[in-house]
């Protein structure tokens, strides 16, 4: 039976606002980010040649510009297509954890708003990296909730792919480190305690195989040892 493999790819470095925990920032890759993605995409294309894998017809990407740009670079290398971005489908479901109405405010601004609003309790010190904590603002979600959302997208897409292919096939998913990490927990790939220890390298694919019984297994690509003091991803 053909193998179906999901390549989880974190976007490259981008122009992120300082001390701003929201990942819903509409900024592009940096020059260094583009170079890193190009290099990693080249290495990934070489791995395809070594393994004689087929590649799924479409790439799934987060709607964030940095993810879309990353997906386009990978498409150019892996598919060798003249218009690589035409191969990308963008989804809100692959977005990083959302902070709702306080998205793109600084840490200080968010904490000041909570301190001045009598309805809210002081957030825990680790609120940025706490998997279960959700800010009490409209539209906000916890990291675990984001993981459920991303896991559902991966599960649905890979179930569909499993029914369609007759040769070993890899499908690329381009998104965000924390959301992918929490999705991996919900899919049984990571243990809960590992989520605080691991992240993802920019643009380095982590390959997880989807099996017909619904289980998943990490087969290739290294997780990054995460700086626990940094709640941003």
N, C-alpha and C positions, 0 to 999 in steps of 0.2 A: 504493500500500500504506500502511496506517495506521502512524503513528509510535508507538513505545512509549518512554516517558521515565520514568526513575527520579529522583525528587526526594529527594536525600540531605539530611537535616535533623539537625543537631546539637541536642541538648537545650538548654534554657535554663540560666541560672545557677542553681546549687543550693547547699545548705548543706554545702559540702565541708570536711572536717577539715583543719586546717592541717598542712602538711608531710607529708601522707599520700598516697603515690603511687597507691594502689589506686583504680581507678574503680568498684569494686564496693561503693559506699557507698549505703546504703538511705535516703537523705535526699531531701527534697522540694525543689521549686523555691523560691527566695527570692521575696519580693514583687516585687523588681526583675526577677527572672527571668520571672515570670508576665507582667509588663507588656511586657517585650521580646518574648516569644513571641506575645502577643496582637497587638502591632503588626506583627510580621513575618508572622503568619498573615493579617492583614488585607491586607497588601500582596500576599501570594501569591494570595489569593482574587481580587484585582483583576487580577493577571496572567492568571489563568484566564479571566476575562471577556474580556480583550483578545485572547487567543490562540484562544478558542473551543475549548479542550481539553475532553475528557471526563476524569473522574477514576475510577480503579479503585475497585471496590466496598469494598475493605478497606485499612486502613493497617497496615503492619508496624512494630512497635516493639520495642526492647530491653525486657527485663523490669525494668530499673531504674525506680524510681518517677519520677524526673525526666524520663525519656524518655516514659513512659506519660502523664504530665501534659502534656508538650509535644504529644504526638500528639492528646490529647483537645482541646486548644485549637485545633489546626489543623483537626481534624475539625469542630468547631463552626463555624469560619469558612468552610472550603472546601465542606463538605457541607450546612451550615445544618441540621443534624440536631438533634432535640430531646434525644436521648440519644447524644451524640457518642462517648463511650467504648465504646459497644456496637459500634462500627465498627473497633475495634483488635484486632489479633492480636499477642500478645507472644511473643518468641522469645529463647532463650538465645543463639542463633546470631548475634544482632546486638549482643551485649555487647562492652564494651571489653576490652582485654587483661587477663587475669586473673593475679594474683600468687599464686594457690594458698593454701597454709597460712599465708602471712604477709600475706594481704589485710587491709587496714585498720590495719596497724601503721604507725608513722611511719618516715620514712627512717632516722632515727637508730636506732630499734629493729631494723629489718631489718639494717642494717649491723653493729650490735653482735652480733646472733645469728650472722651469717656469720663475724665475727672470732673468736667464741668456739667455733665448731664446727671441729674439725681437718679435717673432710672437705672444707671449702669454701675456695676461693681468694678473695682480695680481688676484688670486682667492679670492672669498669672505672669510671672516674669518670663516664662518661656513661651508666651502666646504665639510668637511667630513660627515656632517649630513644633509646638504641641500638636500631635496628630488629631486629637479629639476636640480641641478648643475651636469654637466658632465665634468670631466677633459679633456683638449684638446689633448689627446694622443690617438694614434691608438689603437682601441680595447676597449677603456673605455666606460662605460655606467653610467647613473645616477641611483639613487635608484628607481626612478619611472619606468625607463625602465626595471630594474631587476624585479620590482613588476609585470609589464605586462607579462614578460616571465614566472614567477612562477605562476601567476594567470591563464595563458593559460594552463599550464601543469595540474594544479588542476582541471580546468573546463573540460578539455578533459577526464581525467581519471575518474572523478566522473560521467560525462555523460555516459560513457561506463559502469561503475559499476551499475548505476541506472537501466540500461536495462537488466542486467544479474542476479540480485539477487531477491529472493522472501522472504527473512527474513531481519530484521534489521542488517545492516552490517557496520563495521568500516574499513576504509583503512588508514594505517599509511603512513605518509609522513615525512621524516627526512631531515631537511635542516638548514636554517639559519634565525636568528631573524629578521634582517632588511628586507630581501627579503620576508619573510612570512608576515611581518607587512604591507609592501607596496602592496603585493598581496591582503591582506585582504581589503585594501582600494579600490582596483580596483574591488573587488568582492562585494563591498557594505557592508562589515562587520564592517569596521571602517570608521570614518569620517577623513577628512584630518588632522584636528588639533590634533586628537588622536595619529597620527603616531609619533609626536614629544614628546608625553607624555608616550608612552607605548613601552615596549620591550617584551621579553619572558624569562622566567626562563629556565635555562639549564635543558633539558630533561623532563620538565613538559608539557604534551600534552595540547594543546588548541583544543577543539572539535568544529567543525563547520558543521552544517547539510546542505547538498545540496538537494534542492527541485526540483521536476519535472518541475516547471515553470522557473527554472534557477536562482532562488534566493538562498541566503545563510543566515544562522542564527547561531550566536554563542550560543552554548548550555551548554558548560561545560569547566572548566579550566580557571585559572586566568591569565590575562596579567600582566606583571611586570611594575611597575611605573619606567620609564626610567630616568636616569641621563642626563639631557639635555646638560650638559657641556661635555659629553663624546660622540664624534662622532663615536666611534668604537662600534661594536655590536658583 
